[in-house]
Amino acid sequence: MKKGFKFYVVALAIILVFGNVLAATAEGQQEASNPEEYKLGFMSSLSGIFAAVAETQKMGMILAADEFNAKGGLDMPWGKVPVTYEVKDAEAKLDVGVRRFRELQEAGINGFTGTAWNPISAAINEEMKMNPLPYLAANVPALDSFRKGNPAIGTYSVAFTPWSIGYLSGGAAIEKLGAKKIFWVSRADSWGATQFEGLEAAIEELGGEVVGFAEYPKGTVDFTAAINKALEVKPDVFMACQFGGDAIALFKQAYDMGLHEESMLFNTWTTNLVAKGIPSDALKNLYALDFYYWNMEGFEDQALADAAVKFTEAHRERWGEAPDAYGAIAYMAAKILFEAVEEAGSFATEDVAAVLDTKTFDTIKGPMSFREDHELLGDYLAFIVKGKAPEEMSSDDDFWHVEGYFGGDSAMPSLESLGY
């Protein structure tokens, strides 16, 4: 074989091999840019003190995923993309939560929701600064996570922050119930401290005073010392920010010790799970603030009531029970995330965040959009509820009367106070 011909054959072989490598690389890049599934990471405290609440969050997330998969998946430019999800248990422990979240990231999740305890939410936000993903919290994250410069590009709050819970609870007690003298039972962490800041803001604006204060760590079972102090002071309202099992223990004891005969009882943030654990005679004397309640019969906004019926029917069909408040948060978080991904036509965090920053979402709580600080804003941020007597309950999971609502920008800390 002549030298020139040999060179030609070798060169041709090299070109063919290199061409095949380029083609394979291009094909791989195309597959990478057009994923065949959207993997949602979900983590909450499925064991520990928040386990029952976390289970309702998981139900809401799965229901949202089911609804999108029922129509073939996410509607992306390259076709329908089914939603899958991977679930982890944070065990209500900060170190476990961070470790499990990192496991989800290593597993290749495209977005994240969940968390029940706000210290874990704050830690996840910090993780997101290093490895950004769209993160729509399914709980009430810490206020500091939303001060200017603090939220990661993809971190958003569907259920505002504890400051708003304290502020709105104060507004409900002072404006709606006429209670000026408040005995406050706090929790010894950022959940309690930030709610108290919001309560103080409401008092400064509307009048009233704190006539008693007690503080307990998460997981306390005996609240008799605070209740005895309140029985001495006789406040207009006995207001407590305890959550889950802590709230059940507190309001059982308050009722057993006769505090309801001296003061109104008010839980700043409730769920059906709390109502289920409180004796019916005690429940009918309890006011609370609720993110969402399924029975909106007679509510002034018929569109909202109709949306509640549709959501409740779907939840009952899937899980055999009405949705609880934290299930509603997780459902909204997952659904908003999926809609933002579809609108972006991309899984990239910056593309999804651009949609979250600008789109108005049609939710089970009406039209809502995110403020500059990444908190979701709408007309129905929280509802004032009062416990039903047994004869008023339409079903074994019907616990509350919806007495009113709060919404709008004034229900949140001002953007100026957060540094914007």
SULUR-V193067 format. One record per pair of residues at least 12 apart in sequence whose ideal C-beta (glycine too) atoms are under 7 Angstrom apart, sorted by the first residue. I is the first residue (numbers start at 1). J is the second residue. D is the distance in Angstrom with one decimal. If there is no record, write none. Layout:
I:J:D, I:J:D
This chain:
34:78:4.0, 35:81:6.5, 35:347:6.4, 36:81:6.8, 37:81:6.2, 37:82:5.5, 37:84:5.1, 38:74:5.4, 38:81:5.3, 38:83:5.0, 38:110:5.3, 38:341:6.7, 38:347:6.8, 39:84:5.2, 39:86:6.5, 39:108:6.1, 39:109:4.9, 39:110:5.3, 40:65:6.7, 40:83:6.2, 40:85:4.4, 40:109:6.6, 40:111:5.5, 40:113:6.8, 40:334:6.7, 41:86:5.7, 41:104:3.8, 41:109:3.6, 41:112:4.3, 42:58:6.5, 42:61:5.2, 42:85:5.5, 42:87:5.0, 42:113:5.9, 42:114:4.5, 43:88:4.2, 43:90:5.3, 43:97:6.7, 43:100:5.6, 43:101:5.9, 43:104:6.5, 43:114:4.6, 43:115:6.5, 44:57:5.1, 44:58:6.7, 44:90:6.2, 44:114:4.3, 44:115:5.8, 44:116:4.8, 45:90:5.0, 45:91:6.1, 45:92:3.9, 45:116:4.7, 45:117:6.0, 46:89:4.1, 47:89:5.6, 47:91:5.2, 48:91:5.1, 48:92:3.4, 49:92:5.4, 49:218:6.6, 49:219:5.9, 49:244:6.1, 49:245:6.0, 50:92:5.4, 50:116:4.1, 50:117:6.1, 50:244:5.9, 52:273:5.0, 53:116:5.4, 53:244:5.9, 53:271:6.3, 53:273:6.2, 53:326:5.0, 54:116:5.0, 56:324:4.3, 56:326:5.0, 56:327:3.9, 57:114:6.1, 57:116:6.6, 57:138:5.0, 57:326:5.0, 57:327:6.2, 57:330:4.0, 58:87:6.5, 59:319:5.2, 59:327:5.0, 60:323:6.6, 60:327:3.7, 60:328:6.2, 60:329:7.0, 60:330:3.6, 60:331:3.5, 61:85:6.8, 61:113:6.1, 61:330:4.6, 61:331:7.0, 61:334:4.7, 63:314:6.4, 63:315:6.1, 63:318:5.4, 63:331:5.7, 64:331:5.0, 64:334:3.7, 64:335:4.5, 64:338:6.8, 65:83:4.5, 65:85:5.7, 65:334:6.4, 66:318:6.7, 68:83:5.3, 68:338:5.2, 69:82:5.5, 69:83:5.6, 74:338:6.0, 74:341:5.9, 74:342:5.4, 75:342:5.2, 76:342:6.9, 76:345:6.3, 77:345:4.8, 83:338:6.8, 86:104:6.0, 86:107:5.8, 86:109:6.5, 88:100:4.0, 88:103:6.5, 88:104:5.9, 90:120:5.6, 92:117:5.6, 94:119:5.6, 94:120:6.0, 94:123:6.1, 97:120:4.0, 97:123:6.5, 98:123:5.3, 98:127:6.7, 101:124:5.7, 101:127:6.0, 105:131:5.8, 109:133:6.8, 110:347:4.7, 111:133:5.9, 111:134:4.3, 111:337:5.3, 112:133:5.4, 112:135:4.7, 113:136:5.1, 113:138:5.0, 113:330:6.3, 113:333:4.5, 113:334:5.5, 113:337:6.6, 114:138:5.2, 114:330:7.0, 115:137:5.8, 115:138:6.4, 115:139:5.1, 116:139:5.2, 118:139:6.4, 118:140:6.1, 118:141:5.3, 118:142:4.6, 118:190:6.4, 118:191:5.9, 119:190:6.9, 121:137:5.2, 121:139:6.1, 121:141:4.0, 121:142:6.4, 121:145:6.7, 122:141:6.7, 122:142:4.6, 122:144:6.9, 122:145:5.3, 125:145:4.8, 125:151:6.5, 125:152:5.4, 125:155:4.8, 128:152:3.6, 128:154:5.9, 128:155:5.5, 129:152:4.7, 132:152:6.0, 132:153:5.2, 132:154:5.3, 132:349:4.4, 133:154:5.5, 133:349:5.7, 134:154:4.2, 134:337:5.8, 134:349:5.7, 134:352:4.6, 134:353:6.8, 135:154:5.3, 135:155:4.8, 136:156:5.1, 136:158:5.8, 136:333:3.9, 136:336:6.1, 136:337:5.0, 137:157:5.3, 137:158:6.5, 137:333:6.8, 138:158:6.8, 138:326:6.9, 138:329:4.9, 138:330:3.9, 138:333:4.7, 139:159:6.6, 139:326:7.0, 139:329:6.8, 140:159:5.0, 140:160:6.7, 140:161:6.2, 140:162:5.7, 140:165:6.7, 141:157:5.1, 141:161:6.1, 142:161:6.8, 142:190:5.2, 142:194:6.9, 143:161:4.3, 143:162:6.4, 143:163:4.9, 143:194:4.9, 146:161:6.3, 146:373:4.5, 146:374:6.0, 146:375:5.9, 146:418:6.3, 147:418:4.9, 147:419:5.4, 148:418:5.9, 148:419:3.4, 148:420:5.2, 151:373:7.0, 151:374:4.7, 153:349:5.9, 153:350:6.4, 153:353:5.2, 154:349:4.6, 154:352:6.8, 154:353:5.4, 155:374:6.2, 156:356:5.7, 156:370:5.8, 156:374:4.5, 157:374:6.2, 157:375:5.0, 157:376:6.4, 158:329:5.5, 158:332:5.2, 158:333:4.7, 158:336:6.9, 158:376:5.1, 159:291:5.5, 159:329:5.0, 160:375:5.2, 160:381:6.3, 160:412:5.9, 161:194:6.7, 161:375:6.9, 162:191:5.4, 162:194:4.0, 162:195:4.6, 162:198:7.0, 163:194:5.2, 163:197:5.8, 163:198:4.1, 163:413:5.1, 164:198:6.2, 164:381:6.9, 164:411:5.7, 164:412:5.4, 165:195:5.3, 165:198:6.5, 165:268:5.3, 165:269:5.2, 165:289:6.3, 166:194:6.9, 166:195:3.4, 166:196:5.9, 166:197:6.4, 166:198:2.9, 166:199:4.1, 166:268:6.6, 167:198:3.5, 167:199:6.8, 167:201:5.4, 167:202:4.9, 167:411:7.0, 168:289:5.8, 168:382:5.3, 168:406:4.8, 168:411:5.9, 169:199:6.6, 169:239:6.3, 169:266:6.6, 169:268:4.1, 169:289:5.2, 170:198:6.9, 170:199:4.4, 170:202:2.9, 170:203:5.9, 171:202:5.0, 171:206:6.4, 171:406:6.6, 172:289:6.4, 172:384:4.8, 173:237:4.8, 173:239:6.4, 173:266:5.9, 174:202:6.5, 174:206:4.5, 174:207:6.5, 174:208:4.9, 175:206:6.1, 176:384:6.1, 176:404:5.9, 177:237:6.7, 177:264:6.2, 177:287:6.8, 179:236:3.7, 179:237:3.8, 179:264:5.9, 180:207:6.5, 180:208:4.4, 180:209:6.8, 180:236:5.7, 181:209:6.2, 181:211:4.7, 181:235:4.5, 181:236:4.5, 182:208:6.1, 182:210:5.3, 182:211:6.6, 182:235:5.9, 182:236:7.0, 182:237:5.5, 182:239:5.5, 183:211:6.0, 183:212:3.8, 183:230:4.6, 183:233:6.0, 183:235:3.9, 183:238:5.0, 183:239:6.8, 184:196:6.4, 184:199:6.6, 184:210:5.5, 184:212:7.0, 184:213:5.2, 184:239:5.6, 185:214:5.0, 185:226:5.3, 185:240:3.8, 185:241:7.0, 185:242:6.7, 185:250:6.9, 186:213:6.9, 186:215:4.4, 186:241:6.1, 187:216:6.4, 187:218:6.0, 187:241:5.6, 187:242:6.2, 188:215:5.1, 188:216:6.3, 188:217:4.6, 189:218:6.5, 191:241:6.6, 192:215:6.6, 192:241:5.3, 195:241:4.7, 195:268:6.0, 211:233:5.3, 211:235:5.1, 212:229:5.6, 212:230:5.9, 212:233:4.8, 212:235:6.2, 214:226:3.6, 214:229:6.5, 218:246:6.6, 219:246:6.9, 220:246:6.1, 221:249:5.3, 223:249:6.7, 223:250:4.7, 223:253:5.4, 224:253:6.1, 227:253:5.9, 227:254:5.3, 227:257:5.1, 227:259:5.6, 230:259:6.0, 230:263:6.4, 231:257:6.9, 231:259:6.1, 231:262:6.3, 234:262:5.1, 234:263:6.6, 235:263:5.2, 236:263:6.4, 236:264:6.5, 237:263:6.0, 237:264:4.5, 237:266:5.2, 238:254:6.4, 238:259:5.8, 238:263:4.6, 238:265:5.4, 238:266:6.8, 239:266:4.5, 239:268:6.4, 240:267:6.0, 240:268:6.9, 241:268:4.6, 241:269:6.7, 243:269:6.0, 244:274:6.8, 247:267:5.5, 247:274:4.9, 248:274:5.8, 248:277:3.8, 248:278:5.9, 251:265:6.1, 251:267:6.6, 251:278:5.5, 251:282:6.0, 251:286:6.0, 252:278:6.2, 252:279:6.7, 252:282:6.3, 255:279:6.9, 255:281:7.0, 255:282:3.5, 255:285:6.8, 260:285:4.2, 264:287:6.3, 265:285:5.7, 265:286:5.0, 265:287:6.8, 266:287:4.6, 266:288:6.6, 267:286:6.3, 267:288:4.2, 268:289:5.6, 269:289:5.7, 270:288:3.7, 270:289:6.9, 270:290:5.3, 270:385:7.0, 271:324:5.1, 271:325:4.7, 271:326:6.1, 272:324:4.4, 272:397:6.2, 272:399:5.7, 273:324:6.1, 275:387:6.5, 275:399:3.6, 275:400:6.6, 276:399:7.0, 280:389:6.9, 280:390:4.8, 283:387:3.6, 283:399:6.6, 284:387:4.8, 284:388:6.5, 284:389:4.5, 285:387:6.8, 286:387:4.5, 287:384:6.8, 287:386:5.2, 288:385:5.4, 289:382:5.1, 289:384:6.4, 290:325:5.5, 290:382:6.7, 290:383:4.9, 290:385:4.8, 290:400:6.6, 291:325:4.3, 291:328:6.4, 291:329:6.0, 291:382:6.1, 292:325:5.1, 292:328:3.9, 292:365:6.6, 293:383:5.8, 293:385:5.9, 293:400:5.4, 293:402:5.6, 294:308:5.7, 294:312:4.5, 294:322:4.5, 294:323:5.4, 295:394:6.8, 295:398:5.5, 296:308:4.2, 296:402:6.3, 299:402:6.1, 304:366:5.7, 304:380:6.5, 307:364:5.0, 308:364:6.8, 311:323:6.3, 311:364:4.9, 321:397:5.6, 322:397:4.6, 328:364:6.5, 332:363:5.4, 332:364:6.5, 336:361:5.2, 339:361:6.3, 340:352:5.0, 340:355:4.3, 340:356:5.1, 340:359:6.7, 343:355:4.5, 343:359:6.1, 356:370:5.6, 357:370:6.3, 365:378:5.7, 365:380:4.7, 366:378:5.6, 366:379:5.8, 366:380:5.7, 371:415:6.7, 372:415:5.9, 372:420:5.4, 373:415:6.1, 373:418:5.4, 373:420:6.2, 375:412:5.9, 377:409:6.3, 378:407:5.8, 379:407:4.0, 379:408:6.4, 380:405:5.1, 380:407:5.0, 381:406:5.7, 381:407:4.6, 381:411:5.1, 382:405:6.9, 382:406:5.2, 383:402:5.2, 383:405:5.0, 384:403:4.5, 384:404:4.4, 384:405:6.9, 385:400:3.8, 385:401:6.3, 385:402:5.8, 385:403:6.2, 386:400:6.7, 386:401:4.9, 386:403:5.4, 387:399:6.4, 387:400:6.3, 388:400:6.3, 388:401:5.9
